């Protein structure tokens, strides 16, 4: 009888690492008729967005808004600072560093990837040594992914700036914060980041379709030195618009803007420091549960050192194809959707069925995380996947503040 009963009706839970769950306030703000794009409330409201975006990024400098996903932000950052033939150094700890490097290569840049594997962060000493050896300063930029969504590794962007400075190298530091902004601590100005890119659909809790490039005066000088930048990707009019349409290079993404305004209000009402603390505590509850499941079982976290783990996404391993079995069972039977294993195995290999990811970014709280963990434990038991015991108790101890057992 039980085998024929599904419990997936009702509101589903999308626990993938982006797009993230959207708050009702964001959805309600977007549920409206199209506004006038030439004057009035939309124009006035849009003028309030850049200052509040800068607060989230912890910068006093510039921000350009694009109607694009994160790949568009990658291209915009590169197009405004580098010319064909320039060299970039890309330390890699997962698939998304390679994605950014492939974008650079397609633009005619000369890429050099330093691969640190799928379970380790950047080796900053090696990066510093490579920059020190570049005595002619051929390397014009270092591209660092803060949180690689594929591996859940969180890299030390401040340390990457330290490696550049230690080498007395003039390269620009560019940071991909698509998975980390609004989740993990990020301090653009204090950490010495010249260019930062992010998207709307993760920690900012807005549907996919907008991206943002933050840049300081050093990066603006690099833009000014270029002979040309395409009219669409040029960040100068977007960051300093004389007319409203220049914010977006054309027609405004009207409903995304209303949603973004609501999301920024939520973030600033909570306070960015509290947002970071909430994500850290919820992540620690997930890790506590996963550590219990892994004891004597088949499950393992991709990143063993908690200090190196993202607070927004957790990558996990199970013997193939059990990760896919678990994901499919949870979605079909409980209405719980987990993230696929991305970039952890060749796409033409069956081994990718041995990985999955948990997204815990943006609009998430304690009871949602406990529901996520309870669902996973239900799936492990339903599919007879070996796992240790006490996971939910361990998560409860983290969230209740009782770490003594």
HUPEDA-V470753 format. One record per residue. N is the residue number from 1. BURIAL is + if it has 9 or more other C-alpha atoms within 8 Angstrom, else -. Layout:
BEGIN
n=N burial=BURIAL
n=N burial=BURIAL
END
This chain:
BEGIN
n=1 burial=-
n=2 burial=-
n=3 burial=-
n=4 burial=-
n=5 burial=-
n=6 burial=+
n=7 burial=-
n=8 burial=+
n=9 burial=-
n=10 burial=-
n=11 burial=-
n=12 burial=+
n=13 burial=-
n=14 burial=+
n=15 burial=+
n=16 burial=+
n=17 burial=+
n=18 burial=+
n=19 burial=+
n=20 burial=+
n=21 burial=+
n=22 burial=+
n=23 burial=+
n=24 burial=-
n=25 burial=+
n=26 burial=+
n=27 burial=+
n=28 burial=-
n=29 burial=+
n=30 burial=+
n=31 burial=-
n=32 burial=-
n=33 burial=-
n=34 burial=-
n=35 burial=-
n=36 burial=-
n=37 burial=+
n=38 burial=-
n=39 burial=-
n=40 burial=-
n=41 burial=-
n=42 burial=+
n=43 burial=+
n=44 burial=-
n=45 burial=+
n=46 burial=+
n=47 burial=-
n=48 burial=-
n=49 burial=+
n=50 burial=+
n=51 burial=-
n=52 burial=+
n=53 burial=+
n=54 burial=+
n=55 burial=+
n=56 burial=+
n=57 burial=+
n=58 burial=+
n=59 burial=+
n=60 burial=-
n=61 burial=+
n=62 burial=+
n=63 burial=+
n=64 burial=+
n=65 burial=+
n=66 burial=+
n=67 burial=+
n=68 burial=+
n=69 burial=+
n=70 burial=+
n=71 burial=+
n=72 burial=+
n=73 burial=+
n=74 burial=+
n=75 burial=+
n=76 burial=+
n=77 burial=+
n=78 burial=+
n=79 burial=+
n=80 burial=+
n=81 burial=+
n=82 burial=+
n=83 burial=+
n=84 burial=-
n=85 burial=-
n=86 burial=+
n=87 burial=+
n=88 burial=+
n=89 burial=+
n=90 burial=+
n=91 burial=+
n=92 burial=+
n=93 burial=+
n=94 burial=+
n=95 burial=+
n=96 burial=+
n=97 burial=+
n=98 burial=+
n=99 burial=-
n=100 burial=+
n=101 burial=+
n=102 burial=-
n=103 burial=+
n=104 burial=+
n=105 burial=+
n=106 burial=-
n=107 burial=-
n=108 burial=+
n=109 burial=+
n=110 burial=+
n=111 burial=+
n=112 burial=-
n=113 burial=+
n=114 burial=-
n=115 burial=-
n=116 burial=+
n=117 burial=-
n=118 burial=-
n=119 burial=+
n=120 burial=+
n=121 burial=+
n=122 burial=+
n=123 burial=-
n=124 burial=+
n=125 burial=-
n=126 burial=-
n=127 burial=+
n=128 burial=+
n=129 burial=+
n=130 burial=-
n=131 burial=+
n=132 burial=+
n=133 burial=-
n=134 burial=+
n=135 burial=-
n=136 burial=-
n=137 burial=+
n=138 burial=-
n=139 burial=+
n=140 burial=+
n=141 burial=+
n=142 burial=+
n=143 burial=+
n=144 burial=+
n=145 burial=+
n=146 burial=+
n=147 burial=+
n=148 burial=+
n=149 burial=+
n=150 burial=+
n=151 burial=+
n=152 burial=+
n=153 burial=+
n=154 burial=+
n=155 burial=+
n=156 burial=+
n=157 burial=+
n=158 burial=+
n=159 burial=-
n=160 burial=+
n=161 burial=+
n=162 burial=-
n=163 burial=+
n=164 burial=+
n=165 burial=+
n=166 burial=-
n=167 burial=+
n=168 burial=-
n=169 burial=+
n=170 burial=-
n=171 burial=+
n=172 burial=+
n=173 burial=+
n=174 burial=+
n=175 burial=+
n=176 burial=+
n=177 burial=+
n=178 burial=+
n=179 burial=+
n=180 burial=+
n=181 burial=+
n=182 burial=+
n=183 burial=+
n=184 burial=+
n=185 burial=+
n=186 burial=-
n=187 burial=+
n=188 burial=+
n=189 burial=+
n=190 burial=-
n=191 burial=+
n=192 burial=+
n=193 burial=+
n=194 burial=+
n=195 burial=+
n=196 burial=+
n=197 burial=+
n=198 burial=+
n=199 burial=+
n=200 burial=+
n=201 burial=+
n=202 burial=+
n=203 burial=+
n=204 burial=+
n=205 burial=+
n=206 burial=+
n=207 burial=+
n=208 burial=+
n=209 burial=+
n=210 burial=+
n=211 burial=+
n=212 burial=+
n=213 burial=+
n=214 burial=+
n=215 burial=+
n=216 burial=+
n=217 burial=-
n=218 burial=-
n=219 burial=+
n=220 burial=+
n=221 burial=-
n=222 burial=+
n=223 burial=+
n=224 burial=-
n=225 burial=-
n=226 burial=+
n=227 burial=-
n=228 burial=-
n=229 burial=+
n=230 burial=-
n=231 burial=-
n=232 burial=-
n=233 burial=+
n=234 burial=+
n=235 burial=+
n=236 burial=-
n=237 burial=+
n=238 burial=+
n=239 burial=+
n=240 burial=-
n=241 burial=+
n=242 burial=-
n=243 burial=-
n=244 burial=-
n=245 burial=+
n=246 burial=+
n=247 burial=+
n=248 burial=+
n=249 burial=+
n=250 burial=-
n=251 burial=-
n=252 burial=-
n=253 burial=-
n=254 burial=+
n=255 burial=+
n=256 burial=+
n=257 burial=+
n=258 burial=+
n=259 burial=+
n=260 burial=+
n=261 burial=+
n=262 burial=+
n=263 burial=+
n=264 burial=+
n=265 burial=-
n=266 burial=-
n=267 burial=+
n=268 burial=-
n=269 burial=-
n=270 burial=-
n=271 burial=-
n=272 burial=+
n=273 burial=-
n=274 burial=-
n=275 burial=+
n=276 burial=+
n=277 burial=-
n=278 burial=+
n=279 burial=+
n=280 burial=+
n=281 burial=+
n=282 burial=+
n=283 burial=+
n=284 burial=+
n=285 burial=+
n=286 burial=+
n=287 burial=+
n=288 burial=+
n=289 burial=+
n=290 burial=+
n=291 burial=+
n=292 burial=+
n=293 burial=+
n=294 burial=+
n=295 burial=+
n=296 burial=-
n=297 burial=+
n=298 burial=+
n=299 burial=+
n=300 burial=+
n=301 burial=+
n=302 burial=+
n=303 burial=+
n=304 burial=-
n=305 burial=-
n=306 burial=-
n=307 burial=-
n=308 burial=+
n=309 burial=+
n=310 burial=+
n=311 burial=+
n=312 burial=+
n=313 burial=+
n=314 burial=+
n=315 burial=+
n=316 burial=+
n=317 burial=+
n=318 burial=+
n=319 burial=+
n=320 burial=+
n=321 burial=+
n=322 burial=+
n=323 burial=+
n=324 burial=+
n=325 burial=-
n=326 burial=+
n=327 burial=+
n=328 burial=-
n=329 burial=+
n=330 burial=+
n=331 burial=+
n=332 burial=+
n=333 burial=+
n=334 burial=+
n=335 burial=+
n=336 burial=+
n=337 burial=+
n=338 burial=+
n=339 burial=+
n=340 burial=+
n=341 burial=+
n=342 burial=+
n=343 burial=+
n=344 burial=+
n=345 burial=-
n=346 burial=-
n=347 burial=-
n=348 burial=-
n=349 burial=-
n=350 burial=-
n=351 burial=+
n=352 burial=+
n=353 burial=+
n=354 burial=+
n=355 burial=+
n=356 burial=+
n=357 burial=+
n=358 burial=+
n=359 burial=+
n=360 burial=+
n=361 burial=+
n=362 burial=+
n=363 burial=+
n=364 burial=+
n=365 burial=-
n=366 burial=-
n=367 burial=-
n=368 burial=-
n=369 burial=+
n=370 burial=+
n=371 burial=-
n=372 burial=+
n=373 burial=+
n=374 burial=+
n=375 burial=+
n=376 burial=+
n=377 burial=-
n=378 burial=-
n=379 burial=+
n=380 burial=+
n=381 burial=-
n=382 burial=-
n=383 burial=-
n=384 burial=-
n=385 burial=+
n=386 burial=-
n=387 burial=+
n=388 burial=+
n=389 burial=-
n=390 burial=+
n=391 burial=+
n=392 burial=+
n=393 burial=-
n=394 burial=+
n=395 burial=+
n=396 burial=+
n=397 burial=+
n=398 burial=+
n=399 burial=+
n=400 burial=-
n=401 burial=-
n=402 burial=-
n=403 burial=-
n=404 burial=-
n=405 burial=-
END
